[in-house]
Structure formats: C-alpha cells, structure tokens
Amino acid sequence: MGPRTALVADDCALTREVHADLLRSIGLAVTAVGSGNAAAEAVRRAIAAHRRVYDLTLLDFDMADGDGLSSARQIRSAQAGLWAAPLLCVTGHRLDRVEPACFAAGFDAVLSKPFRLETVARWLRNPAVG
C-alpha cells in the first residue's frame, strides 16, 4: 500500500494550491483539480485503475462548472460498494446555510475557509468521528 492520498478540487488556482500544500505538509500525496467534474472523473479513474479511493477528498462548494453538491453525489455514486472515504466540503458561505444540503449530498463535514489543518487531520485519523 502506497502513501495516503488526497484529492483537492477548487476552481481558484491559488486556493487549490494552498489546500494541496497544506495536505502535503502532513504527508499526503495530493491530486489537485480545477473543477467538480474533474474531481468526479479522478475518483472514477482511481477506482478503475486501482479499485481504491482517495483517503480524503476536499471539494469546494462553489465552482465554475457547478456546485460541489452534484460532484459529491457523483463521487459517492462512484464509491458505491467501496469504502466511502471522508468527503469534506470547504466553503466561504455561512455553514448553517449550506450544511443541510451538503450532508444530504454525501459530504461528511463542511469546513469554513480558511479551515484548520488539525480538523482535516482528525478525519484522517478517525473517519468515523471526524
């Protein structure tokens, strides 16, 4: 088994790289993509090639190609029958306005931007409780 992996999806290149660098700083091998559709495709490719999912996915709530909700549903559909790795939404919106829809779409947690790296690390240590 190789290094633990993460997928980061954000349409803002600077935010995407900051999030990717944060995850790399705790030892994750990171794939960073610029859209929700690209994130869903990356998950499908990883499953097809390795029958494995990313250990963690950070998905922006608002992206140019649509919202993170539809991407989350696509990712959860692709993971059907496999371990459902933590899927975390990152957003600049007020959490109380987006959390219900995020949880319904399959997200495990909703994090405010900027998020605390310790919060993400906790999901890696124990996905059942985040």
N, CA, C and O of each residue as an XYZ file, in Angstrom:
520
protein
N       0.852     -1.178      0.000
C       0.000      0.000      0.000
C       0.894      1.235      0.000
O       1.832      1.323      0.792
N       0.611      2.177     -0.874
C       1.416      3.375     -1.012
C       1.063      4.431      0.021
O       0.387      4.152      1.011
N       1.530      5.640     -0.223
C       1.240      6.730      0.715
C      -0.252      7.052      0.735
O      -0.978      6.746     -0.211
N      -0.693      7.664      1.809
C      -2.087      8.105      1.877
C      -2.288      9.217      0.862
O      -1.383     10.007      0.594
N      -3.484      9.264      0.306
C      -3.744     10.169     -0.804
C      -4.910     11.104     -0.507
O      -5.789     10.799      0.299
N      -4.893     12.238     -1.176
C      -5.982     13.201     -1.061
C      -6.271     13.782     -2.439
O      -5.392     13.884     -3.295
N      -7.523     14.154     -2.622
C      -7.969     14.840     -3.824
C      -8.476     16.202     -3.395
O      -9.282     16.312     -2.471
N      -8.001     17.237     -4.067
C      -8.429     18.610     -3.801
C      -9.062     19.154     -5.070
O      -8.467     19.088     -6.146
N     -10.282     19.695     -4.944
C     -10.951     20.305     -6.098
C     -11.397     21.712     -5.739
O     -12.190     21.914     -4.820
N     -10.872     22.680     -6.479
C     -11.264     24.082     -6.312
C     -10.981     24.784     -7.621
O      -9.934     24.569     -8.233
N     -11.905     25.620     -8.054
C     -11.699     26.300     -9.332
C     -10.774     27.505     -9.226
O     -10.346     28.038    -10.250
N     -10.460     27.941     -8.025
C      -9.493     29.020     -7.820
C      -8.111     28.388     -7.673
O      -7.859     27.654     -6.717
N      -7.222     28.673     -8.612
C      -5.904     28.034     -8.623
C      -5.120     28.299     -7.337
O      -4.471     27.395     -6.812
N      -5.175     29.511     -6.835
C      -4.431     29.840     -5.618
C      -4.964     29.040     -4.423
O      -4.184     28.464     -3.665
N      -6.269     29.006     -4.258
C      -6.868     28.249     -3.156
C      -6.558     26.770     -3.295
O      -6.226     26.105     -2.313
N      -6.665     26.258     -4.504
C      -6.374     24.849     -4.769
C      -4.950     24.507     -4.340
O      -4.727     23.487     -3.689
N      -3.993     25.349     -4.700
C      -2.599     25.086     -4.354
C      -2.337     25.233     -2.860
O      -1.556     24.468     -2.294
N      -2.977     26.205     -2.215
C      -2.822     26.354     -0.760
C      -3.347     25.108     -0.058
O      -2.682     24.570      0.827
N      -4.531     24.647     -0.442
C      -5.103     23.445      0.174
C      -4.220     22.220     -0.101
O      -3.981     21.412      0.795
N      -3.748     22.090     -1.320
C      -2.882     20.959     -1.676
C      -1.590     21.002     -0.868
O      -1.144     19.973     -0.360
N      -0.988     22.173     -0.746
C       0.252     22.297      0.026
C       0.041     21.970      1.498
O       0.898     21.343      2.122
N      -1.092     22.389      2.060
C      -1.400     22.051      3.456
C      -1.474     20.540      3.649
O      -0.930     19.999      4.612
N      -2.149     19.868      2.725
C      -2.284     18.417      2.839
C      -0.945     17.710      2.619
O      -0.659     16.699      3.261
N      -0.138     18.238      1.721
C       1.203     17.665      1.521
C       2.045     17.814      2.790
O       2.875     16.958      3.095
N       1.823     18.912      3.528
C       2.612     19.158      4.739
C       2.368     18.114      5.824
O       3.173     17.985      6.747
N       1.266     17.366      5.724
C       1.018     16.288      6.686
C       1.225     14.913      6.045
O       0.755     13.893      6.550
N       1.949     14.917      4.909
C       2.399     13.667      4.331
C       1.502     13.017      3.300
O       1.733     11.866      2.928
N       0.491     13.715      2.830
C      -0.401     13.128      1.834
C       0.122     13.352      0.424
O       0.707     14.394      0.128
N      -0.089     12.379     -0.437
C       0.159     12.541     -1.866
C      -1.124     13.150     -2.426
O      -2.196     12.558     -2.296
N      -1.029     14.316     -3.043
C      -2.211     15.090     -3.420
C      -2.382     15.163     -4.930
O      -1.432     15.413     -5.673
N      -3.610     14.940     -5.361
C      -4.034     15.236     -6.725
C      -4.921     16.466     -6.630
O      -5.885     16.473     -5.865
N      -4.612     17.500     -7.393
C      -5.389     18.735     -7.354
C      -6.012     18.983     -8.721
O      -5.334     18.923     -9.747
N      -7.316     19.263     -8.722
C      -8.044     19.512     -9.967
C      -8.845     20.802     -9.841
O      -9.104     21.284     -8.738
N      -9.231     21.351    -10.990
C      -9.858     22.661    -11.019
C     -11.361     22.680    -11.163
O     -11.943     23.745    -11.368
N     -12.013     21.521    -11.063
C     -13.470     21.531    -11.191
C     -14.077     20.315    -10.497
O     -13.400     19.323    -10.230
N     -15.346     20.423    -10.220
C     -16.069     19.306     -9.620
C     -16.167     18.122    -10.558
O     -16.056     16.971    -10.135
N     -16.376     18.409    -11.837
C     -16.434     17.318    -12.817
C     -15.094     16.591    -12.897
O     -15.053     15.365    -12.998
N     -14.003     17.346    -12.853
C     -12.673     16.726    -12.879
C     -12.444     15.892    -11.618
O     -11.787     14.853    -11.679
N     -12.974     16.330    -10.487
C     -12.844     15.561     -9.243
C     -13.573     14.229     -9.360
O     -13.024     13.184     -9.011
N     -14.793     14.267     -9.844
C     -15.561     13.028    -10.007
C     -14.863     12.084    -10.978
O     -14.825     10.874    -10.752
N     -14.316     12.628    -12.045
C     -13.592     11.802    -13.017
C     -12.320     11.213    -12.406
O     -11.987     10.058    -12.671
N     -11.606     11.997    -11.590
C     -10.398     11.494    -10.930
C     -10.732     10.324    -10.006
O      -9.982      9.351     -9.938
N     -11.844     10.417     -9.304
C     -12.270      9.324     -8.431
C     -12.601      8.092     -9.262
O     -12.187      6.983     -8.923
N     -13.344      8.281    -10.349
C     -13.689      7.134    -11.211
C     -12.437      6.473    -11.778
O     -12.348      5.246    -11.825
N     -11.463      7.289    -12.211
C     -10.209      6.743    -12.760
C      -9.427      5.974    -11.695
O      -8.898      4.898    -11.973
N      -9.350      6.516    -10.486
C      -8.615      5.837     -9.409
C      -9.258      4.502     -9.078
O      -8.563      3.513     -8.846
N     -10.562      4.471     -9.055
C     -11.264      3.222     -8.763
C     -11.050      2.215     -9.889
O     -10.791      1.040     -9.629
N     -11.157      2.665    -11.129
C     -10.987      1.763    -12.271
C      -9.562      1.202    -12.330
O      -9.368      0.029    -12.648
N      -8.587      2.027    -12.028
C      -7.197      1.600    -12.144
C      -6.720      0.787    -10.946
O      -5.918     -0.135    -11.100
N      -7.208      1.123     -9.756
C      -6.649      0.524     -8.544
C      -7.679     -0.075     -7.599
O      -7.318     -0.634     -6.564
N      -8.966      0.036     -7.947
C     -10.045     -0.393     -7.041
C      -9.859      0.242     -5.667
O     -10.082     -0.391     -4.635
N      -9.447      1.507     -5.677
C      -9.220      2.199     -4.414
C      -9.657      3.638     -4.560
O      -9.655      4.206     -5.651
N     -10.030      4.206     -3.442
C     -10.463      5.603     -3.426
C      -9.392      6.445     -2.732
O      -8.512      5.917     -2.052
N      -9.481      7.744     -2.912
C      -8.596      8.643     -2.174
C      -8.908      8.508     -0.686
O     -10.041      8.216     -0.305
N      -7.901      8.721      0.140
C      -8.112      8.642      1.587
C      -8.908      9.828      2.117
O      -9.497      9.760      3.196
N      -8.922     10.914      1.348
C      -9.634     12.125      1.747
C      -9.888     12.965      0.510
O      -9.028     13.063     -0.366
N     -11.055     13.566      0.435
C     -11.355     14.496     -0.659
C     -11.837     15.819     -0.080
O     -12.749     15.850      0.746
N     -11.216     16.917     -0.520
C     -11.651     18.276     -0.192
C     -12.267     18.854     -1.447
O     -11.614     18.931     -2.488
N     -13.508     19.256     -1.354
C     -14.244     19.722     -2.522
C     -14.850     21.083     -2.218
O     -15.569     21.236     -1.230
N     -14.566     22.068     -3.057
C     -15.131     23.400     -2.878
C     -16.639     23.361     -3.117
O     -17.124     22.589     -3.945
N     -17.364     24.184     -2.400
C     -18.820     24.219     -2.540
C     -19.240     24.864     -3.867
O     -20.123     24.352     -4.554
N     -18.609     25.981     -4.223
C     -18.959     26.715     -5.451
C     -17.810     26.635     -6.448
O     -16.692     27.065     -6.168
N     -18.110     26.076     -7.614
C     -17.104     26.022     -8.665
C     -17.734     26.454     -9.983
O     -18.954     26.430    -10.145
N     -16.888     26.845    -10.909
C     -17.374     27.380    -12.177
C     -18.235     26.380    -12.949
O     -19.153     26.771    -13.670
N     -17.935     25.090    -12.794
C     -18.693     24.091    -13.551
C     -19.889     23.558    -12.772
O     -20.491     22.560    -13.170
N     -20.234     24.199    -11.687
C     -21.390     23.774    -10.898
C     -21.040     23.725     -9.432
O     -19.920     24.047     -9.034
N     -21.994     23.323     -8.642
C     -21.738     23.292     -7.207
C     -21.087     21.976     -6.789
O     -21.100     20.989     -7.526
N     -20.527     21.993     -5.604
C     -19.899     20.801     -5.069
C     -20.896     19.712     -4.731
O     -20.521     18.551     -4.567
N     -22.170     20.081     -4.624
C     -23.190     19.096     -4.272
C     -23.332     18.017     -5.340
O     -23.353     16.827     -5.024
N     -23.427     18.422     -6.588
C     -23.570     17.433     -7.658
C     -22.291     16.602     -7.792
O     -22.348     15.408     -8.087
N     -21.150     17.233     -7.575
C     -19.888     16.490     -7.624
C     -19.817     15.484     -6.480
O     -19.346     14.363     -6.673
N     -20.272     15.866     -5.307
C     -20.284     14.942     -4.162
C     -21.164     13.735     -4.464
O     -20.791     12.599     -4.168
N     -22.316     13.978     -5.044
C     -23.206     12.855     -5.388
C     -22.543     11.921     -6.396
O     -22.659     10.701     -6.279
N     -21.846     12.488     -7.390
C     -21.146     11.663     -8.375
C     -20.037     10.833     -7.719
O     -19.854      9.659     -8.042
N     -19.310     11.453     -6.803
C     -18.222     10.752     -6.116
C     -18.785      9.627     -5.260
O     -18.265      8.511     -5.289
N     -19.832      9.901     -4.504
C     -20.432      8.858     -3.667
C     -20.990      7.719     -4.527
O     -20.906      6.554     -4.139
N     -21.548      8.042     -5.667
C     -22.052      7.009     -6.568
C     -20.906      6.129     -7.068
O     -21.038      4.907     -7.136
N     -19.782      6.755     -7.418
C     -18.624      6.006     -7.906
C     -18.040      5.116     -6.814
O     -17.488      4.056     -7.111
N     -18.154      5.529     -5.567
C     -17.606      4.770     -4.439
C     -18.536      3.658     -3.965
O     -18.184      2.915     -3.048
N     -19.699      3.529     -4.562
C     -20.671      2.523     -4.105
C     -20.020      1.153     -4.037
O     -19.383      0.719     -4.998
N     -20.173      0.475     -2.921
C     -19.606     -0.845     -2.729
C     -18.167     -0.824     -2.242
O     -17.611     -1.873     -1.918
N     -17.555      0.352     -2.186
C     -16.202      0.505     -1.681
C     -16.250      1.302     -0.388
O     -17.293      1.835     -0.009
N     -15.118      1.376      0.274
C     -15.022      2.215      1.456
C     -15.298      3.658      1.050
O     -14.685      4.160      0.108
N     -16.197      4.319      1.736
C     -16.520      5.713      1.441
C     -15.575      6.608      2.237
O     -15.797      6.877      3.418
N     -14.535      7.056      1.579
C     -13.535      7.903      2.221
C     -14.144      9.237      2.628
O     -15.140      9.664      2.045
N     -13.559      9.899      3.621
C     -14.084     11.197      4.035
C     -14.149     12.185      2.864
O     -13.186     12.369      2.120
N     -15.300     12.799      2.736
C     -15.562     13.798      1.697
C     -15.911     15.094      2.424
O     -16.970     15.206      3.041
N     -15.013     16.063      2.344
C     -15.161     17.298      3.088
C     -15.419     18.466      2.150
O     -14.707     18.655      1.163
N     -16.441     19.243      2.466
C     -16.764     20.440      1.697
C     -16.055     21.624      2.335
O     -16.056     21.768      3.558
N     -15.455     22.463      1.519
C     -14.877     23.711      2.007
C     -15.647     24.858      1.354
O     -15.920     24.843      0.154
N     -15.987     25.852      2.174
C     -16.845     26.912      1.671
C     -16.582     28.238      2.372
O     -16.095     28.287      3.501
N     -16.915     29.290      1.675
C     -16.898     30.624      2.255
C     -18.283     31.046      2.720
O     -18.445     32.127      3.287
N     -19.277     30.207      2.487
C     -20.652     30.505      2.899
C     -20.832     30.273      4.399
O     -20.022     29.599      5.035
N     -21.888     30.830      4.944
C     -22.252     30.529      6.329
C     -22.618     29.057      6.414
O     -23.415     28.558      5.619
N     -22.033     28.371      7.377
C     -22.232     26.934      7.487
C     -23.694     26.551      7.671
O     -24.151     25.567      7.090
N     -24.431     27.309      8.467
C     -25.829     26.935      8.719
C     -26.685     27.013      7.462
O     -27.769     26.432      7.417
N     -26.219     27.714      6.456
C     -26.976     27.814      5.204
C     -26.673     26.680      4.231
O     -27.499     26.363      3.374
N     -25.511     26.073      4.353
C     -25.130     25.046      3.371
C     -25.038     23.639      3.941
O     -25.103     22.666      3.189
N     -24.888     23.514      5.254
C     -24.694     22.178      5.836
C     -25.801     21.180      5.504
O     -25.485     20.057      5.111
N     -27.082     21.531      5.641
C     -28.105     20.517      5.351
C     -28.002     19.944      3.937
O     -28.102     18.732      3.749
N     -27.807     20.802      2.958
C     -27.688     20.332      1.572
C     -26.413     19.525      1.376
O     -26.405     18.546      0.631
N     -25.338     19.931      2.042
C     -24.070     19.207      1.909
C     -24.185     17.799      2.481
O     -23.747     16.834      1.855
N     -24.769     17.681      3.658
C     -24.918     16.352      4.257
C     -25.839     15.476      3.412
O     -25.589     14.280      3.263
N     -26.888     16.053      2.864
C     -27.803     15.284      2.007
C     -27.103     14.796      0.737
O     -27.455     13.746      0.199
N     -26.115     15.555      0.258
C     -25.392     15.179     -0.966
C     -24.302     14.148     -0.708
O     -23.747     13.593     -1.656
N     -23.982     13.880      0.564
C     -22.988     12.870      0.874
C     -21.710     13.365      1.521
O     -20.809     12.572      1.794
N     -21.617     14.668      1.772
C     -20.437     15.179      2.473
C     -20.454     14.684      3.913
O     -21.514     14.504      4.511
N     -19.268     14.469      4.454
C     -19.132     14.071      5.853
C     -19.007     15.267      6.781
O     -19.389     15.201      7.949
N     -18.469     16.363      6.254
C     -18.289     17.572      7.057
C     -18.247     18.776      6.129
O     -17.964     18.661      4.937
N     -18.535     19.930      6.708
C     -18.467     21.194      5.984
C     -17.525     22.094      6.773
O     -17.740     22.348      7.958
N     -16.483     22.570      6.103
C     -15.472     23.392      6.749
C     -15.496     24.798      6.181
O     -15.647     24.989      4.974
N     -15.345     25.780      7.058
C     -15.240     27.174      6.621
C     -13.844     27.442      6.103
O     -12.860     26.918      6.624
N     -13.770     28.270      5.063
C     -12.474     28.746      4.590
C     -12.108     29.972      5.423
O     -12.955     30.846      5.609
N     -10.914     30.066      5.915
C      -9.879     29.034      5.907
C     -10.171     27.986      6.985
O     -10.709     28.303      8.047
N      -9.813     26.755      6.699
C     -10.057     25.684      7.667
C      -8.780     25.417      8.467
O      -7.681     25.812      8.079
N      -8.965     24.744      9.574
C      -7.832     24.353     10.420
C      -7.317     22.995      9.947
O      -8.089     22.049      9.784
N      -6.030     22.913      9.734
C      -5.430     21.666      9.278
C      -5.692     20.537     10.277
O      -5.856     19.387      9.871
N      -5.734     20.842     11.549
C      -6.000     19.822     12.563
C      -7.369     19.177     12.349
O      -7.534     17.986     12.609
N      -8.340     19.940     11.885
C      -9.665     19.383     11.623
C      -9.584     18.324     10.528
O     -10.190     17.259     10.645
N      -8.852     18.607      9.486
C      -8.690     17.659      8.390
C      -7.892     16.441      8.861
O      -8.242     15.307      8.534
N      -6.838     16.667      9.618
C      -6.016     15.558     10.119
C      -6.842     14.630     11.002
O      -6.628     13.418     10.996
N      -7.777     15.185     11.757
C      -8.640     14.352     12.604
C      -9.478     13.404     11.749
O      -9.695     12.257     12.140
N      -9.950     13.861     10.594
C     -10.711     12.994      9.688
C      -9.857     11.851      9.163
O     -10.362     10.751      8.936
N      -8.578     12.101      8.970
C      -7.682     11.041      8.504
C      -7.405     10.010      9.595
O      -7.307      8.815      9.320
N      -7.280     10.478     10.825
C      -7.018      9.560     11.933
C      -8.209      8.687     12.265
O      -8.052      7.503     12.562
N      -9.398      9.264     12.215
C     -10.589      8.517     12.599
C     -11.792      8.988     11.789
O     -12.572      9.809     12.272
N     -11.959      8.484     10.566
C     -13.045      8.939      9.694
C     -14.442      8.761     10.283
O     -15.374      9.453      9.875
N     -14.596      7.862     11.219
C     -15.928      7.617     11.774
C     -16.425      8.767     12.634
O     -17.633      8.952     12.785
N     -15.512      9.537     13.195
C     -15.936     10.613     14.084
C     -15.497     11.983     13.623
O     -16.012     12.987     14.115
N     -14.545     12.056     12.675
C     -14.080     13.349     12.203
C     -13.576     14.130     13.325
O     -13.132     15.264     13.139
